[in-house]
Amino acid sequence: MNDDDEQQLLRGRVYGHDHDDSDTGPGPGRTYVELVGGPLDGLLLDVTGWTTDELGAGAALPTDLGQFHGGRALYDPRPGEAGRFYWSGDTP
């Protein structure tokens, strides 16, 4: 599978759901942000119940798809762009 195929497989799926799950899409009554750029581009992150401070801090998401196997992909909000977290890099 090449990188384009892998990215297409991830689009519209919720981060943390296995791609083999029967339902990997968003659930009713949940709140999501879209992950933009980086290894998790196109995935949705469930932020249901997150406080304003937590949303403002962004997320460090464990993934094997980034630069570091077993590392984390860092995603941050941008002012005025609710509903999206943008990739800012990877960390071990």
Contacts in CASP RR format, 6 or more apart in sequence:
PFRMAT RR
TARGET T0000
AUTHOR 0000-0000-0000
METHOD contacts of the structure
MODEL  1
MNDDDEQQLLRGRVYGHDHDDSDTGPGPGRTYVELVGGPLDGLLLDVTGW
TTDELGAGAALPTDLGQFHGGRALYDPRPGEAGRFYWSGDTP
1 9 0 8 1.000
6 65 0 8 1.000
7 41 0 8 1.000
7 42 0 8 1.000
9 19 0 8 1.000
10 19 0 8 1.000
10 40 0 8 1.000
10 41 0 8 1.000
10 42 0 8 1.000
10 43 0 8 1.000
11 42 0 8 1.000
11 43 0 8 1.000
12 24 0 8 1.000
12 25 0 8 1.000
12 26 0 8 1.000
12 42 0 8 1.000
12 43 0 8 1.000
12 44 0 8 1.000
13 19 0 8 1.000
13 24 0 8 1.000
13 25 0 8 1.000
13 42 0 8 1.000
13 43 0 8 1.000
13 44 0 8 1.000
14 24 0 8 1.000
14 25 0 8 1.000
14 26 0 8 1.000
14 27 0 8 1.000
14 32 0 8 1.000
14 43 0 8 1.000
14 44 0 8 1.000
14 45 0 8 1.000
14 46 0 8 1.000
15 35 0 8 1.000
15 40 0 8 1.000
15 43 0 8 1.000
15 44 0 8 1.000
15 45 0 8 1.000
15 46 0 8 1.000
15 61 0 8 1.000
17 23 0 8 1.000
17 24 0 8 1.000
17 25 0 8 1.000
18 24 0 8 1.000
25 44 0 8 1.000
26 32 0 8 1.000
26 44 0 8 1.000
26 46 0 8 1.000
29 48 0 8 1.000
30 46 0 8 1.000
30 48 0 8 1.000
31 46 0 8 1.000
31 47 0 8 1.000
31 48 0 8 1.000
31 49 0 8 1.000
31 50 0 8 1.000
32 44 0 8 1.000
32 45 0 8 1.000
32 46 0 8 1.000
32 47 0 8 1.000
32 83 0 8 1.000
33 44 0 8 1.000
33 45 0 8 1.000
33 47 0 8 1.000
33 55 0 8 1.000
33 77 0 8 1.000
33 83 0 8 1.000
33 84 0 8 1.000
33 85 0 8 1.000
34 42 0 8 1.000
34 43 0 8 1.000
34 44 0 8 1.000
34 45 0 8 1.000
34 83 0 8 1.000
34 84 0 8 1.000
34 85 0 8 1.000
35 41 0 8 1.000
35 42 0 8 1.000
35 43 0 8 1.000
35 44 0 8 1.000
35 45 0 8 1.000
35 61 0 8 1.000
35 73 0 8 1.000
35 75 0 8 1.000
35 84 0 8 1.000
35 85 0 8 1.000
35 87 0 8 1.000
36 42 0 8 1.000
36 75 0 8 1.000
36 84 0 8 1.000
36 85 0 8 1.000
36 86 0 8 1.000
36 87 0 8 1.000
37 86 0 8 1.000
37 87 0 8 1.000
38 66 0 8 1.000
38 73 0 8 1.000
38 87 0 8 1.000
38 89 0 8 1.000
39 63 0 8 1.000
39 65 0 8 1.000
39 66 0 8 1.000
39 73 0 8 1.000
39 87 0 8 1.000
39 90 0 8 1.000
40 61 0 8 1.000
40 63 0 8 1.000
40 65 0 8 1.000
40 73 0 8 1.000
40 75 0 8 1.000
40 87 0 8 1.000
41 87 0 8 1.000
45 59 0 8 1.000
45 61 0 8 1.000
45 75 0 8 1.000
45 85 0 8 1.000
47 54 0 8 1.000
47 55 0 8 1.000
55 77 0 8 1.000
56 76 0 8 1.000
56 77 0 8 1.000
58 75 0 8 1.000
58 76 0 8 1.000
58 77 0 8 1.000
58 85 0 8 1.000
59 74 0 8 1.000
59 75 0 8 1.000
59 85 0 8 1.000
60 72 0 8 1.000
60 73 0 8 1.000
60 74 0 8 1.000
60 75 0 8 1.000
60 91 0 8 1.000
61 72 0 8 1.000
61 73 0 8 1.000
61 74 0 8 1.000
61 75 0 8 1.000
62 70 0 8 1.000
62 71 0 8 1.000
62 72 0 8 1.000
63 70 0 8 1.000
63 71 0 8 1.000
63 72 0 8 1.000
63 73 0 8 1.000
64 70 0 8 1.000
64 71 0 8 1.000
65 73 0 8 1.000
66 73 0 8 1.000
66 90 0 8 1.000
67 89 0 8 1.000
67 90 0 8 1.000
68 90 0 8 1.000
68 91 0 8 1.000
68 92 0 8 1.000
70 92 0 8 1.000
71 90 0 8 1.000
71 91 0 8 1.000
71 92 0 8 1.000
72 90 0 8 1.000
72 91 0 8 1.000
72 92 0 8 1.000
73 87 0 8 1.000
73 89 0 8 1.000
73 90 0 8 1.000
74 87 0 8 1.000
74 88 0 8 1.000
74 89 0 8 1.000
74 90 0 8 1.000
74 91 0 8 1.000
75 85 0 8 1.000
75 86 0 8 1.000
75 87 0 8 1.000
75 88 0 8 1.000
76 85 0 8 1.000
76 86 0 8 1.000
76 88 0 8 1.000
77 83 0 8 1.000
77 84 0 8 1.000
77 85 0 8 1.000
77 86 0 8 1.000
78 84 0 8 1.000
78 86 0 8 1.000
END
